Amino acid sequence: MKITSRNFREKIKLGLLSVAIAGGLVACSGVKGTYSDPNGGVVLELRSGGKAAITFMGETADCTYGTSRKQVLLDCKPPAGKIAFNIHDDGSLTGPPGGFMPTLRKQK
């Protein structure tokens, strides 16, 4: 089979797409687990298949999640809505600016 520049470009694109998908799956599985604040007032469960739940002030919302760079992005049923958590080097998560969400740490 003769390799043309078009075939080469298509193979490169397919390879890069595969790497991106694999990276996304690894990123999601790396954050999977249960996170909470020291008092247990906020609990975030990141499950397989992109499913999640967050409990805040005694109310639980079902969510889906994904990761993007150094963030966990939740999309929850109302009233919670969309919430972005920053992922820190120590594995902790912090919520949106404003201080209402404490730092969450992964439970063992």
C-alpha positions in Angstrom: 0.0 0.0 0.0 1.3 3.4 -1.0 1.4 6.0 1.8 0.1 9.3 0.6 0.1 12.5 2.5 -3.6 12.3 2.9 -3.4 8.8 4.5 -0.6 9.9 6.7 -2.6 12.9 8.0 -5.7 10.7 8.6 -3.6 8.3 10.6 -2.1 11.1 12.7 -5.6 12.5 13.4 -6.8 9.1 14.4 -3.8 8.5 16.7 -4.2 11.9 18.4 -7.9 11.3 18.9 -7.2 7.9 20.5 -4.7 9.5 22.8 -7.2 12.3 23.8 -9.9 9.8 24.5 -7.6 7.6 26.6 -6.4 10.6 28.5 -9.9 11.6 29.3 -10.8 8.2 30.6 -7.7 8.0 32.7 -8.4 11.5 34.1 -12.0 10.6 35.0 -10.9 7.3 36.7 -8.1 9.1 38.6 -10.6 11.3 40.5 -13.2 8.6 41.1 -14.0 8.2 44.8 -15.7 9.9 47.7 -14.6 13.3 48.8 -15.7 15.2 51.9 -14.8 18.2 54.1 -13.4 17.6 57.6 -16.9 18.0 59.2 -18.7 15.8 56.7 -21.1 18.6 55.7 -20.3 18.2 52.0 -19.9 14.8 50.4 -19.0 14.4 46.7 -19.2 10.9 45.2 -17.6 10.5 41.8 -18.6 7.1 40.4 -17.7 5.1 37.3 -19.5 5.9 34.1 -19.4 9.6 34.8 -22.1 9.5 37.4 -21.9 11.5 40.6 -23.8 12.8 43.6 -23.2 15.7 45.9 -24.6 16.2 49.3 -24.7 19.7 50.7 -26.6 20.9 53.8 -28.4 17.6 54.0 -29.7 17.7 50.4 -28.4 15.3 47.7 -28.3 16.0 44.0 -27.7 13.5 41.3 -25.1 14.6 38.8 -22.9 13.6 35.9 -19.3 14.6 35.7 -16.3 14.9 33.5 -12.8 16.3 33.8 -11.1 19.1 31.9 -7.5 20.0 32.6 -7.3 20.5 36.4 -11.1 20.6 37.0 -13.9 18.2 37.8 -17.0 19.6 36.1 -20.4 18.5 37.7 -23.7 18.9 35.9 -26.4 18.3 38.6 -30.1 18.3 38.6 -31.6 21.6 40.0 -31.2 23.3 42.2 -27.4 22.5 42.3 -26.8 23.0 38.6 -23.3 23.1 37.2 -20.4 23.2 39.6 -16.6 23.3 38.7 -14.1 22.0 41.3 -10.4 22.7 40.9 -8.1 19.7 41.3 -5.0 20.5 43.4 -1.6 18.7 43.3 -2.4 17.0 46.7 -5.6 15.6 45.2 -8.0 17.9 47.1 -10.9 19.7 45.4 -12.0 23.2 45.9 -15.3 24.6 44.7 -16.2 27.9 43.0 -14.8 31.1 44.4 -16.9 32.7 47.1 -16.1 30.5 50.1 -19.4 28.6 50.6 -17.8 25.3 49.6 -15.0 23.9 51.9 -12.0 22.0 50.6 -12.8 18.4 49.9 -10.4 15.6 50.4 -10.6 12.0 49.1 -11.6 9.5 51.7 -9.8 6.2 52.0 
